[in-house]
Amino acid sequence: MSSKLPFGSDGYRGIIGSTFTWSEVSRLAMGTCAFLEKQAVPSASPIPIGYDTRFLAREFALGVGKVFAEKGFNPLISETPCPSPYISFCVKELSAPIGVVITASHNPFYYLGFKLKGPEGGSATPAVQKEISKLSEEMEPISEDFEVLRSGESPCKTLNLVDSYSKELRKLVNLEGLPNETELTVDFMNGACVQVYSAVLRRLSVDFSSLRTTADPLFGGRKPEPIEAELGELVAWIEAGEGHGIGAAFDGDGDRLALVDESGEIVPSHEIFGIILLHLAEDRKLKGRVVKTVSYSSLLNRLAESFGLEVKEIPVGFKYATEELMKRETLIAGEESGGIGFGFYLPERDALLVLLLILEAMRSRRKRLCSLREELWGRFGRSYFNHEDIELPGETVREKLKQALELLKNEPTRLGIDYEEVSYLDGVKFSWKTGFLLLRPSGTEPLLRIYCDEMSQERMLEVREQARSFVHTFLG
């Protein structure tokens, strides 16, 4: 019997040469084809396929394309490494039944992944991913020598819709006729965004400087994740500019964004979401539901409620946000890790669109990014948010964690903190008026994720320490 191919929060991921080999990828490709055949998708339908800058990513993409071609479909391989949101756009633009991106997003360099994009132009829905995972597990791997794929020969045509992508984004933002007094520096983190996002920014007449533009499979020995530990070079660059510019960093496949304000301070993702929501609700006069993952800051609840907007919480994983963004009533949806999508665009997190809307907010409100943050705090209160991961080495430790979370479900007072309600939508979440604590296992890595959000920094630190103490006492 073939081995399992479990899908995490966004597709299948594994370690290159171990759990991500041609054996797994060929089964995933065949399972996707089987799903399309069950849906009676016409032969010769276009299938956009993208890839990032990781080791063998392009070769895996060519291999996937070859499987699709042999099944009678029309695979189109991106000319260059490309962001995942770009493939989502291509799926929608071409009326394709599905799209594939070979990427592991923000994970370390030794990971690769198989992401699926649905016909709506976003991550394939949980139901679709579950069905494709099941079908793939029933497939036998293709035994063809993978070296054939490295020869560069391919039955696939190339894909280039950058002009169309640029025109679509131009419709969604207004940067013309507004004052531009801020310099922009973009950190591409050696990832897949360089060619496509640079081209779009130039077409939209956005001036910018660049950092880490080389396509590097090792990402300079670091993770392509826009978090504090990986943004030292960008912060130093902004600080050297003495308050004249801001910085933006895209993750490895361009669906998440980090910002550095004029003072050199990294802007928390919930404040990026908050600034955009304030701009959409107050400046653009837009209405709609606000969707957020269970791990996202309660600042967003306070902001949304001030404009009379409904808030809905969803499990972690943008595939759940995709389903909500396909509903007419949704205005904006986001996740704590930095992905944001909009109901007036595709049901997809697009980091470039997020950056463009931040620039639009700065220009239309005639404020620096620092000032927009201060306005947010003054009107809705400041949230102090912390996220940390605890490694779970070995099956025994992971089993102990399951027992600990089950204990909290049955006896939530064992954690020893004051709370008003507890929920189990995704992990165990303790909530109170000014914040929350969430404990949840990762869906893609052997980690326990701990999130704490509070309007009081002192209490946030106290609650975090109590959570740490409980976990380490239980795990030993």
Sine and cosine of phi, psi and omega as CSV:
sin_phi,cos_phi,sin_psi,cos_psi,sin_omega,cos_omega
0.00,0.00,0.67,-0.74,-0.01,-1.00
-0.93,0.37,0.43,-0.90,-0.03,-1.00
-0.97,0.26,0.25,-0.97,-0.02,-1.00
-0.95,0.30,0.46,-0.89,0.07,-1.00
-0.75,-0.66,0.95,0.30,-0.08,-1.00
-0.94,0.33,0.70,-0.71,0.08,-1.00
-1.00,-0.05,0.69,-0.72,0.04,-1.00
-1.00,-0.04,-0.59,-0.81,-0.06,-1.00
-0.93,0.38,-0.38,0.92,0.03,-1.00
-0.43,-0.90,0.97,0.22,0.05,-1.00
1.00,0.03,-0.24,-0.97,-0.05,-1.00
-0.98,-0.20,0.70,-0.72,0.08,-1.00
-0.72,-0.69,0.51,-0.86,0.02,-1.00
-0.36,-0.93,0.07,-1.00,-0.01,-1.00
-1.00,0.02,0.78,-0.62,-0.05,-1.00
-0.85,0.53,0.79,-0.61,0.02,-1.00
1.00,0.07,-0.11,0.99,0.01,-1.00
-0.85,-0.52,-0.97,0.25,0.02,-1.00
-0.97,-0.24,0.04,1.00,0.11,-0.99
-0.77,-0.64,1.00,-0.02,0.02,-1.00
-0.76,-0.65,0.04,-1.00,0.03,-1.00
-0.88,0.48,-0.46,0.89,0.06,-1.00
-0.85,0.53,-0.78,0.63,0.00,-1.00
-0.93,0.36,-0.70,0.71,-0.11,-0.99
-0.92,0.39,-0.62,0.78,0.01,-1.00
-0.90,0.43,-0.61,0.80,0.05,-1.00
-0.92,0.40,-0.64,0.77,0.04,-1.00
-0.89,0.45,-0.66,0.75,0.02,-1.00
-0.90,0.43,-0.70,0.72,0.00,-1.00
-0.93,0.37,-0.61,0.80,0.05,-1.00
-0.90,0.44,-0.61,0.80,0.05,-1.00
-0.92,0.40,-0.66,0.75,0.06,-1.00
-0.89,0.46,-0.67,0.74,0.01,-1.00
-0.88,0.48,-0.63,0.78,0.04,-1.00
-0.89,0.46,-0.71,0.71,0.00,-1.00
-0.90,0.44,-0.62,0.78,0.02,-1.00
-0.91,0.41,-0.62,0.79,0.06,-1.00
-0.90,0.44,-0.51,0.86,0.02,-1.00
-0.99,0.11,0.05,1.00,-0.02,-1.00
0.85,0.53,0.62,0.78,0.07,-1.00
-0.93,0.36,0.75,-0.66,-0.04,-1.00
-0.86,0.52,0.59,-0.81,0.09,-1.00
-0.90,0.45,0.38,-0.93,-0.03,-1.00
0.94,0.33,0.13,0.99,0.08,-1.00
-0.89,0.45,0.64,-0.77,0.00,-1.00
-0.94,0.34,0.61,-0.79,0.05,-1.00
-0.77,-0.64,0.99,-0.12,0.03,-1.00
-0.92,0.40,0.71,-0.71,-0.01,-1.00
-0.75,-0.66,0.82,-0.58,0.04,-1.00
-0.87,-0.49,0.09,-1.00,-0.02,-1.00
-0.37,-0.93,0.36,-0.93,0.02,-1.00
-0.98,-0.20,-0.34,-0.94,-0.12,-0.99
-1.00,-0.09,0.17,0.99,-0.08,-1.00
-0.96,0.27,0.26,-0.97,0.00,-1.00
-0.84,0.55,0.84,-0.55,0.05,-1.00
0.93,0.38,0.18,0.98,-0.03,-1.00
-0.88,0.48,-0.70,0.71,0.00,-1.00
-0.90,0.43,-0.65,0.76,0.00,-1.00
-0.90,0.44,-0.66,0.75,0.07,-1.00
-0.89,0.46,-0.64,0.77,0.03,-1.00
-0.88,0.48,-0.67,0.74,0.03,-1.00
-0.90,0.44,-0.63,0.77,0.03,-1.00
-0.90,0.44,-0.67,0.74,0.05,-1.00
-0.89,0.46,-0.68,0.73,0.03,-1.00
-0.87,0.50,-0.63,0.78,0.00,-1.00
-0.90,0.44,-0.65,0.76,0.04,-1.00
-0.89,0.46,-0.71,0.70,0.01,-1.00
-0.88,0.47,-0.67,0.74,-0.01,-1.00
-0.89,0.45,-0.66,0.75,-0.01,-1.00
-0.92,0.39,-0.37,0.93,0.05,-1.00
-1.00,-0.01,0.08,1.00,0.09,-1.00
1.00,-0.07,0.08,1.00,0.03,-1.00
-1.00,0.02,0.05,-1.00,-0.05,-1.00
-0.88,-0.47,0.99,0.17,-0.02,-1.00
-0.94,0.34,0.64,-0.76,0.02,-1.00
-0.83,-0.55,0.90,-0.43,-0.08,-1.00
-0.99,-0.10,0.76,-0.65,0.02,-1.00
-0.83,0.56,0.64,-0.77,0.00,-1.00
-0.89,0.45,-0.53,0.85,-0.07,-1.00
-0.70,-0.72,0.20,-0.98,0.22,-0.98
-0.80,0.60,0.57,-0.82,-0.12,-0.99
-0.52,-0.85,0.37,-0.93,0.04,-1.00
-0.95,0.32,0.51,-0.86,0.07,-1.00
-0.86,0.51,-0.66,0.75,-0.01,-1.00
-0.88,0.48,-0.48,0.88,0.04,-1.00
-0.91,0.42,-0.66,0.75,0.04,-1.00
-0.91,0.41,-0.60,0.80,0.07,-1.00
-0.86,0.51,-0.70,0.72,0.04,-1.00
-0.88,0.48,-0.68,0.73,-0.03,-1.00
-0.89,0.46,-0.63,0.78,0.04,-1.00
-0.86,0.52,-0.74,0.67,-0.02,-1.00
-0.92,0.39,-0.69,0.73,-0.04,-1.00
-0.89,0.45,-0.60,0.80,-0.05,-1.00
-1.00,-0.04,0.00,1.00,-0.10,-1.00
0.81,0.58,0.66,0.75,-0.01,-1.00
-0.98,0.19,0.47,-0.88,0.01,-1.00
-0.97,0.23,-0.37,0.93,-0.03,-1.00
-0.20,-0.98,0.31,-0.95,0.11,-0.99
-0.68,-0.73,0.38,-0.93,-0.02,-1.00
-0.77,-0.63,0.68,-0.73,0.12,-0.99
-0.80,-0.60,0.81,-0.58,0.07,-1.00
-1.00,-0.01,0.99,-0.16,-0.08,-1.00
-0.34,-0.94,0.45,-0.89,0.14,-0.99
-0.89,-0.46,0.34,0.94,0.14,-0.99
0.81,0.59,-0.91,-0.42,-0.09,-1.00
-1.00,-0.07,-0.04,1.00,-0.07,-1.00
-0.92,0.40,0.30,-0.95,0.02,-1.00
-0.83,0.55,0.29,-0.96,-0.14,-0.99
-0.87,0.50,-0.42,0.91,-0.07,-1.00
-0.99,0.11,0.02,1.00,0.09,-1.00
-0.99,-0.13,0.48,-0.88,0.26,-0.97
-0.65,-0.76,0.23,-0.97,-0.07,-1.00
-0.51,-0.86,0.18,-0.98,-0.03,-1.00
-0.79,-0.62,0.99,-0.15,-0.01,-1.00
-0.99,-0.13,0.59,-0.81,0.02,-1.00
-0.91,-0.42,0.71,-0.71,0.05,-1.00
-0.92,-0.40,0.79,-0.61,-0.06,-1.00
-0.99,0.13,0.16,-0.99,-0.07,-1.00
-0.91,0.42,-0.30,0.95,0.02,-1.00
-0.97,0.24,-0.25,0.97,0.00,-1.00
0.99,-0.12,0.54,0.84,0.05,-1.00
-0.48,-0.88,-0.09,-1.00,0.04,-1.00
-0.82,0.57,0.66,-0.75,0.06,-1.00
-0.83,0.56,0.61,-0.79,-0.07,-1.00
-0.90,0.43,0.36,-0.93,0.02,-1.00
-0.82,0.58,-0.62,0.79,-0.01,-1.00
-0.91,0.42,-0.67,0.74,0.01,-1.00
-0.91,0.41,-0.70,0.71,0.00,-1.00
-0.89,0.46,-0.64,0.77,0.02,-1.00
-0.90,0.44,-0.67,0.74,-0.01,-1.00
-0.92,0.40,-0.68,0.73,0.00,-1.00
-0.92,0.38,-0.61,0.79,0.07,-1.00
-0.86,0.50,-0.70,0.71,-0.01,-1.00
-0.90,0.44,-0.71,0.70,0.00,-1.00
-0.90,0.43,-0.63,0.78,-0.02,-1.00
-0.90,0.44,-0.61,0.80,-0.01,-1.00
-0.91,0.41,-0.36,0.93,0.02,-1.00
-1.00,0.09,-0.16,0.99,-0.06,-1.00
-1.00,0.04,0.50,-0.87,0.14,-0.99
-1.00,-0.05,0.63,-0.78,-0.03,-1.00
-0.91,0.41,0.49,-0.87,0.08,-1.00
-0.98,0.21,0.77,-0.64,-0.11,-0.99
-1.00,0.01,-0.03,1.00,-0.02,-1.00
-0.82,0.57,0.65,-0.76,0.00,-1.00
-0.87,0.49,0.83,-0.56,-0.04,-1.00
-0.90,0.44,-0.36,0.93,0.00,-1.00
-0.87,0.49,-0.45,0.89,0.02,-1.00
-0.86,0.51,-0.61,0.80,-0.03,-1.00
-0.95,0.31,-0.40,0.92,-0.02,-1.00
-0.99,0.16,-0.11,0.99,0.00,-1.00
-0.95,0.30,-0.28,0.96,-0.01,-1.00
1.00,-0.03,-0.21,0.98,0.02,-1.00
-0.97,0.25,0.68,-0.73,-0.05,-1.00
-0.44,-0.90,0.60,-0.80,0.08,-1.00
-0.99,0.14,0.05,1.00,-0.13,-0.99
-1.00,-0.07,0.58,-0.81,0.16,-0.99
-0.99,0.17,0.26,-0.97,-0.01,-1.00
-1.00,-0.05,0.32,-0.95,-0.07,-1.00
-0.86,-0.51,0.80,-0.60,0.09,-1.00
-0.48,-0.88,0.98,-0.20,0.04,-1.00
-0.84,-0.54,0.53,0.85,-0.07,-1.00
-0.89,0.45,-0.62,0.78,0.03,-1.00
-0.88,0.48,-0.72,0.70,0.00,-1.00
-0.91,0.42,-0.63,0.78,0.03,-1.00
-0.89,0.46,-0.69,0.73,0.02,-1.00
-0.88,0.48,-0.70,0.71,-0.02,-1.00
-0.90,0.44,-0.61,0.79,0.00,-1.00
-0.92,0.40,-0.70,0.72,0.00,-1.00
-0.92,0.39,-0.54,0.84,0.03,-1.00
-0.88,0.48,-0.54,0.84,0.01,-1.00
-0.93,0.36,-0.41,0.91,-0.15,-0.99
-1.00,-0.04,-0.28,0.96,-0.03,-1.00
-0.75,-0.66,0.44,-0.90,0.03,-1.00
-0.85,-0.53,0.98,-0.20,0.02,-1.00
-0.94,-0.33,-0.08,1.00,-0.06,-1.00
-1.00,0.08,0.62,-0.79,0.05,-1.00
0.97,0.25,0.10,0.99,0.02,-1.00
-0.94,-0.34,0.58,-0.82,-0.04,-1.00
-0.89,0.45,0.67,-0.75,0.02,-1.00
-0.84,-0.54,0.99,-0.14,-0.07,-1.00
-0.92,-0.39,0.20,0.98,-0.09,-1.00
-0.87,-0.49,0.76,-0.65,0.12,-0.99
-0.98,0.18,0.58,-0.82,-0.02,-1.00
-0.86,-0.51,0.76,-0.65,0.12,-0.99
-0.88,-0.48,0.78,-0.63,-0.04,-1.00
-0.93,-0.36,0.82,-0.57,0.08,-1.00
-0.99,-0.15,0.93,-0.36,-0.02,-1.00
-1.00,0.08,-0.08,1.00,0.11,-0.99
0.81,0.59,0.51,0.86,0.03,-1.00
0.86,0.51,0.41,0.91,-0.09,-1.00
-0.98,-0.17,-0.40,-0.92,-0.21,-0.98
-1.00,0.01,0.02,1.00,-0.16,-0.99
-1.00,-0.02,-0.22,0.97,-0.23,-0.97
-0.81,0.59,-0.84,0.54,-0.11,-0.99
-0.91,0.41,-0.76,0.65,-0.12,-0.99
-0.95,0.31,-0.78,0.62,-0.07,-1.00
-0.93,0.37,-0.59,0.81,0.07,-1.00
-0.88,0.47,-0.69,0.72,-0.01,-1.00
-0.89,0.46,-0.66,0.75,-0.01,-1.00
-0.92,0.39,-0.71,0.71,0.01,-1.00
-0.85,0.52,-0.67,0.75,0.03,-1.00
-0.91,0.41,-0.65,0.76,0.02,-1.00
-0.91,0.42,-0.46,0.89,0.02,-1.00
-1.00,-0.06,0.18,0.98,0.06,-1.00
0.87,0.50,0.61,0.80,0.08,-1.00
-0.99,-0.13,0.90,-0.43,0.03,-1.00
-0.98,0.20,0.66,-0.75,0.00,-1.00
-0.35,-0.94,0.41,-0.91,0.18,-0.98
-0.97,-0.22,0.31,-0.95,-0.11,-0.99
-0.80,-0.60,0.55,-0.84,0.15,-0.99
-0.79,-0.61,0.51,-0.86,0.10,-1.00
0.75,0.66,0.89,0.45,-0.04,-1.00
-0.99,-0.11,-0.15,0.99,-0.01,-1.00
-0.95,0.31,0.71,-0.70,0.07,-1.00
-0.96,0.28,0.97,-0.26,-0.11,-0.99
-0.84,-0.54,0.91,-0.42,0.01,-1.00
-0.86,0.51,-0.38,0.92,-0.03,-1.00
-0.99,-0.16,-0.04,1.00,0.00,-1.00
0.78,0.62,0.64,0.76,0.01,-1.00
0.90,0.43,0.38,0.92,-0.01,-1.00
0.99,0.15,0.18,0.98,-0.03,-1.00
-0.81,-0.58,0.11,-0.99,0.07,-1.00
-1.00,0.08,0.65,-0.76,0.05,-1.00
-0.99,0.14,0.83,0.56,-0.07,-1.00
-0.87,-0.49,0.81,-0.58,-0.07,-1.00
-0.98,0.19,0.93,0.37,0.04,-1.00
-0.86,-0.51,0.21,-0.98,-0.13,-0.99
-0.80,0.61,-0.69,0.73,-0.07,-1.00
-0.89,0.45,-0.36,0.93,-0.08,-1.00
-0.95,-0.32,0.09,1.00,-0.14,-0.99
-0.91,-0.41,0.30,0.95,-0.05,-1.00
-0.85,0.53,-0.67,0.74,-0.03,-1.00
-0.92,0.40,-0.66,0.75,0.01,-1.00
-0.92,0.39,-0.68,0.74,0.03,-1.00
-0.87,0.49,-0.71,0.71,0.01,-1.00
-0.88,0.48,-0.63,0.78,0.01,-1.00
-0.89,0.45,-0.70,0.71,-0.02,-1.00
-0.93,0.38,-0.66,0.75,0.02,-1.00
-0.89,0.46,-0.57,0.82,0.02,-1.00
-0.93,0.36,-0.37,0.93,0.02,-1.00
-0.98,0.19,-0.06,1.00,0.10,-0.99
0.82,0.57,0.73,0.69,0.15,-0.99
0.99,0.13,0.21,0.98,-0.05,-1.00
-0.99,-0.12,-0.08,1.00,-0.08,-1.00
-0.49,-0.87,0.13,-0.99,0.07,-1.00
-0.83,-0.55,0.28,-0.96,0.03,-1.00
-0.86,-0.51,0.50,-0.86,0.07,-1.00
-0.73,-0.68,0.64,-0.76,0.03,-1.00
-0.75,-0.66,0.77,-0.64,0.06,-1.00
-0.99,-0.15,0.60,-0.80,0.06,-1.00
-0.96,0.27,-0.05,-1.00,-0.16,-0.99
-0.84,0.55,-0.48,0.88,0.01,-1.00
-0.79,-0.61,0.30,0.95,0.25,-0.97
0.97,0.24,0.34,0.94,0.07,-1.00
-0.97,-0.26,-0.05,1.00,0.04,-1.00
-0.75,-0.66,0.52,-0.85,-0.11,-0.99
-0.78,-0.63,0.61,-0.79,0.22,-0.98
-0.87,-0.49,0.51,-0.86,0.03,-1.00
-0.82,-0.58,0.55,-0.84,0.12,-0.99
-0.86,-0.50,0.82,-0.57,-0.06,-1.00
-0.99,0.15,-0.03,-1.00,-0.13,-0.99
-0.90,0.44,-0.37,0.93,0.00,-1.00
-1.00,0.07,-0.10,1.00,-0.06,-1.00
1.00,0.00,0.20,0.98,0.01,-1.00
-1.00,-0.06,0.70,-0.71,0.04,-1.00
-0.96,0.29,0.76,-0.65,-0.05,-1.00
-1.00,0.08,0.85,-0.53,0.03,-1.00
-0.85,0.52,0.52,-0.85,-0.07,-1.00
-0.88,0.48,-0.54,0.84,0.00,-1.00
-0.93,0.36,-0.43,0.90,0.06,-1.00
-0.97,0.22,-0.55,0.83,0.11,-0.99
-0.88,0.48,-0.75,0.66,0.05,-1.00
-0.85,0.53,-0.72,0.70,-0.05,-1.00
-0.89,0.45,-0.67,0.74,0.01,-1.00
-0.89,0.46,-0.68,0.73,0.01,-1.00
-0.92,0.39,-0.69,0.73,0.02,-1.00
-0.88,0.48,-0.68,0.73,0.04,-1.00
-0.87,0.49,-0.67,0.74,0.01,-1.00
-0.90,0.43,-0.71,0.70,-0.03,-1.00
-0.91,0.40,-0.67,0.74,-0.07,-1.00
-0.97,0.23,-0.63,0.78,-0.11,-0.99
-1.00,-0.07,-0.66,0.75,-0.05,-1.00
-1.00,0.03,-0.70,0.72,-0.01,-1.00
-1.00,0.00,-0.18,0.98,0.02,-1.00
0.87,0.49,0.60,0.80,0.00,-1.00
-1.00,0.00,0.54,-0.84,0.03,-1.00
-0.87,-0.49,0.29,-0.96,0.07,-1.00
0.52,-0.85,0.09,-1.00,-0.04,-1.00
-0.99,0.13,0.58,-0.81,0.06,-1.00
-0.97,-0.24,0.85,-0.53,-0.03,-1.00
-0.93,-0.36,0.75,-0.66,-0.02,-1.00
-0.61,-0.79,0.53,-0.85,0.07,-1.00
-0.95,0.32,0.35,-0.94,-0.04,-1.00
-0.87,0.50,-0.36,0.93,-0.05,-1.00
-1.00,-0.01,0.02,1.00,-0.10,-1.00
-1.00,0.02,0.51,-0.86,-0.13,-0.99
-0.84,0.54,0.56,-0.83,0.06,-1.00
-0.96,0.28,-0.15,0.99,0.15,-0.99
-0.81,0.58,-0.61,0.80,-0.06,-1.00
-0.93,0.37,-0.56,0.83,0.08,-1.00
-0.90,0.44,-0.71,0.70,-0.03,-1.00
-0.89,0.45,-0.67,0.74,-0.01,-1.00
-0.91,0.42,-0.75,0.66,-0.03,-1.00
-0.87,0.49,-0.71,0.71,-0.03,-1.00
-0.90,0.44,-0.50,0.87,0.02,-1.00
-0.92,0.40,-0.40,0.91,0.05,-1.00
-0.98,-0.22,0.15,0.99,0.02,-1.00
0.94,0.33,0.47,0.88,-0.03,-1.00
-0.99,-0.14,0.70,-0.71,0.04,-1.00
-0.93,0.38,0.59,-0.81,0.06,-1.00
-0.89,-0.46,0.75,-0.66,0.07,-1.00
-0.82,-0.57,0.75,-0.66,0.04,-1.00
-0.99,-0.12,0.59,-0.81,-0.01,-1.00
-0.74,-0.68,0.30,-0.95,0.09,-1.00
-0.89,0.45,0.30,-0.95,0.06,-1.00
-0.92,0.39,0.64,-0.77,-0.05,-1.00
0.84,-0.54,0.85,-0.52,-0.12,-0.99
-0.94,0.34,-0.23,0.97,0.06,-1.00
-0.88,0.47,-0.48,0.88,0.06,-1.00
-0.96,0.27,-0.59,0.81,0.07,-1.00
-0.92,0.40,-0.55,0.83,0.03,-1.00
-0.84,0.54,-0.71,0.70,0.01,-1.00
-0.87,0.49,-0.64,0.77,-0.02,-1.00
-0.95,0.31,-0.58,0.81,-0.01,-1.00
-0.94,0.35,-0.31,0.95,0.06,-1.00
-0.99,0.15,-0.09,1.00,0.05,-1.00
-1.00,-0.06,0.70,-0.71,-0.12,-0.99
-0.85,0.52,-0.50,0.87,-0.11,-0.99
-0.98,0.20,-0.14,0.99,-0.06,-1.00
-1.00,0.10,0.79,-0.62,0.07,-1.00
-1.00,-0.04,-0.73,0.69,-0.11,-0.99
-0.48,-0.88,0.55,-0.84,0.03,-1.00
-0.63,-0.78,0.62,-0.78,-0.03,-1.00
-0.43,-0.90,0.19,-0.98,-0.02,-1.00
-0.74,-0.68,0.43,-0.90,-0.07,-1.00
-0.84,0.54,-0.53,0.85,-0.05,-1.00
-0.97,0.26,-0.06,1.00,0.15,-0.99
0.89,-0.45,-0.05,1.00,0.01,-1.00
-1.00,0.10,0.73,-0.68,0.00,-1.00
-0.71,-0.71,0.69,-0.72,0.07,-1.00
-0.79,-0.61,0.26,-0.97,-0.12,-0.99
-0.73,-0.68,0.66,-0.75,-0.02,-1.00
-0.92,0.40,-0.33,0.95,0.01,-1.00
-1.00,-0.02,0.14,0.99,0.05,-1.00
-0.75,-0.66,-0.51,-0.86,0.05,-1.00
-0.97,0.24,0.39,-0.92,0.10,-1.00
-0.98,0.22,0.90,0.43,-0.16,-0.99
-0.53,-0.85,0.53,-0.85,0.15,-0.99
-1.00,0.09,0.85,-0.52,-0.05,-1.00
-0.80,-0.60,0.97,-0.26,-0.09,-1.00
-0.90,0.44,-0.52,0.86,0.00,-1.00
-0.93,0.37,-0.68,0.74,0.04,-1.00
-0.89,0.46,-0.62,0.78,0.05,-1.00
-0.87,0.50,-0.73,0.69,0.03,-1.00
-0.86,0.50,-0.70,0.71,-0.02,-1.00
-0.89,0.46,-0.61,0.79,0.03,-1.00
-0.94,0.33,-0.55,0.84,0.10,-0.99
-0.90,0.44,-0.70,0.71,0.03,-1.00
-0.88,0.47,-0.64,0.77,0.04,-1.00
-0.90,0.44,-0.68,0.74,0.02,-1.00
-0.89,0.46,-0.68,0.73,0.01,-1.00
-0.88,0.47,-0.67,0.74,-0.06,-1.00
-0.96,0.27,-0.68,0.73,-0.06,-1.00
-0.95,0.33,-0.54,0.84,0.02,-1.00
-1.00,-0.02,-0.10,0.99,0.03,-1.00
0.81,0.59,0.75,0.66,0.00,-1.00
-0.71,-0.71,0.52,-0.86,0.14,-0.99
-0.95,0.31,0.30,-0.95,0.00,-1.00
-0.88,0.47,-0.64,0.77,0.07,-1.00
-0.83,0.57,-0.69,0.72,-0.04,-1.00
-0.93,0.36,-0.60,0.80,0.05,-1.00
-0.90,0.44,-0.61,0.79,0.04,-1.00
-0.91,0.41,-0.70,0.71,0.00,-1.00
-0.89,0.46,-0.61,0.79,0.05,-1.00
-0.89,0.46,-0.65,0.76,0.01,-1.00
-0.87,0.49,-0.74,0.67,-0.01,-1.00
-0.89,0.46,-0.70,0.72,-0.07,-1.00
-0.91,0.42,-0.56,0.83,-0.07,-1.00
-1.00,-0.02,-0.53,0.85,-0.14,-0.99
-0.81,-0.59,0.03,1.00,-0.01,-1.00
1.00,0.08,0.52,-0.85,-0.02,-1.00
-1.00,-0.07,0.69,-0.72,0.07,-1.00
-0.96,-0.27,0.74,-0.67,0.10,-1.00
-0.98,-0.20,0.90,-0.43,-0.14,-0.99
-0.89,-0.46,0.65,-0.76,0.05,-1.00
-0.70,-0.71,0.69,-0.72,0.06,-1.00
-0.73,-0.68,0.82,-0.58,0.09,-1.00
-0.65,-0.76,0.39,-0.92,-0.04,-1.00
-0.90,-0.44,0.62,-0.78,0.10,-1.00
-0.91,-0.41,0.83,-0.56,-0.03,-1.00
-0.94,0.33,0.57,-0.82,-0.02,-1.00
-0.85,-0.53,0.98,0.20,-0.05,-1.00
-0.97,0.24,0.89,-0.47,0.08,-1.00
1.00,-0.06,0.45,-0.89,-0.05,-1.00
-0.92,0.39,-0.55,0.84,-0.01,-1.00
-0.89,0.46,-0.70,0.71,0.01,-1.00
-0.91,0.42,-0.65,0.76,0.00,-1.00
-0.91,0.41,-0.56,0.83,0.05,-1.00
-0.93,0.36,-0.62,0.78,0.06,-1.00
-0.88,0.47,-0.62,0.78,0.01,-1.00
-0.90,0.44,-0.69,0.73,0.04,-1.00
-0.84,0.54,-0.66,0.75,0.01,-1.00
-0.91,0.41,-0.62,0.78,0.01,-1.00
-0.90,0.43,-0.70,0.71,0.00,-1.00
-0.93,0.38,-0.57,0.82,0.05,-1.00
-0.92,0.40,-0.61,0.80,0.05,-1.00
-0.89,0.46,-0.68,0.74,0.00,-1.00
-0.91,0.41,-0.55,0.84,0.05,-1.00
-0.91,0.42,-0.62,0.78,-0.03,-1.00
-0.99,0.11,-0.56,0.83,-0.02,-1.00
-0.71,-0.70,0.95,0.30,-0.08,-1.00
-0.87,0.49,-0.39,0.92,0.00,-1.00
-0.94,0.35,-0.25,0.97,0.00,-1.00
-0.87,0.49,-0.38,0.92,0.00,-1.00
-0.95,0.32,-0.43,0.90,0.09,-1.00
0.99,0.15,0.44,0.90,0.05,-1.00
-0.86,-0.51,0.39,-0.92,0.07,-1.00
-0.99,0.13,0.72,-0.70,0.00,-1.00
-0.50,-0.87,0.28,-0.96,0.00,-1.00
-0.97,-0.25,-0.51,0.86,0.05,-1.00
-0.45,-0.89,0.37,-0.93,0.03,-1.00
-0.77,-0.64,0.65,-0.76,0.00,-1.00
-0.72,-0.69,0.34,-0.94,-0.10,-1.00
-0.77,-0.64,0.48,0.88,0.00,-1.00
-0.86,0.52,-0.65,0.76,0.02,-1.00
-0.42,-0.91,0.99,-0.13,-0.14,-0.99
0.99,0.12,-0.41,-0.91,0.02,-1.00
-0.87,-0.50,0.86,-0.51,-0.07,-1.00
-0.86,-0.52,0.82,-0.57,0.08,-1.00
-0.97,-0.23,0.82,-0.57,-0.06,-1.00
-0.85,-0.53,0.50,-0.86,0.11,-0.99
-0.54,-0.84,0.03,-1.00,-0.18,-0.98
-0.84,0.55,-0.61,0.79,-0.12,-0.99
-0.96,-0.28,0.09,1.00,0.02,-1.00
0.13,-0.99,-0.34,-0.94,-0.02,-1.00
-0.32,-0.95,0.24,-0.97,0.17,-0.99
-0.77,-0.64,0.74,-0.68,0.01,-1.00
-0.78,-0.63,0.75,-0.67,0.12,-0.99
-0.89,-0.47,0.85,-0.52,0.02,-1.00
-0.51,-0.86,0.65,-0.76,0.09,-1.00
-0.95,0.32,0.57,-0.82,0.08,-1.00
-0.91,0.40,0.54,-0.84,0.06,-1.00
-1.00,0.03,-0.12,0.99,-0.08,-1.00
-0.81,-0.59,-0.30,0.95,-0.08,-1.00
-0.68,-0.73,0.38,-0.92,0.03,-1.00
-0.97,0.25,0.95,0.31,-0.08,-1.00
-0.66,-0.75,0.51,-0.86,0.26,-0.97
-0.98,-0.20,0.81,-0.59,0.00,-1.00
-0.98,-0.18,0.77,-0.64,0.04,-1.00
-0.90,-0.44,0.82,-0.57,0.01,-1.00
-0.85,-0.53,0.69,-0.72,0.07,-1.00
-0.66,-0.75,0.72,-0.69,-0.05,-1.00
-0.71,-0.70,0.76,-0.65,-0.05,-1.00
-0.42,-0.91,0.55,-0.84,0.09,-1.00
-0.97,0.25,-0.33,0.95,0.09,-1.00
-0.97,-0.25,0.88,-0.48,0.01,-1.00
-0.89,0.46,-0.60,0.80,0.00,-1.00
-0.88,0.48,-0.72,0.70,-0.02,-1.00
-0.94,0.35,-0.58,0.81,0.04,-1.00
-0.83,0.55,-0.71,0.70,-0.01,-1.00
-0.92,0.40,-0.61,0.79,0.01,-1.00
-0.91,0.42,-0.72,0.69,-0.01,-1.00
-0.90,0.43,-0.65,0.76,0.02,-1.00
-0.87,0.50,-0.68,0.74,0.00,-1.00
-0.91,0.42,-0.61,0.79,0.05,-1.00
-0.90,0.43,-0.64,0.77,0.03,-1.00
-0.91,0.41,-0.70,0.71,0.04,-1.00
-0.84,0.54,-0.73,0.68,-0.05,-1.00
-0.88,0.48,-0.69,0.73,0.01,-1.00
-0.87,0.49,-0.74,0.67,-0.08,-1.00
-0.90,0.43,-0.74,0.68,-0.06,-1.00
-0.93,0.36,-0.56,0.83,0.05,-1.00
-0.90,0.43,-0.65,0.76,-0.06,-1.00
-0.97,0.25,-0.63,0.78,-0.03,-1.00
-0.98,0.18,-0.37,0.93,0.02,-1.00
0.99,0.11,0.00,0.00,0.00,0.00
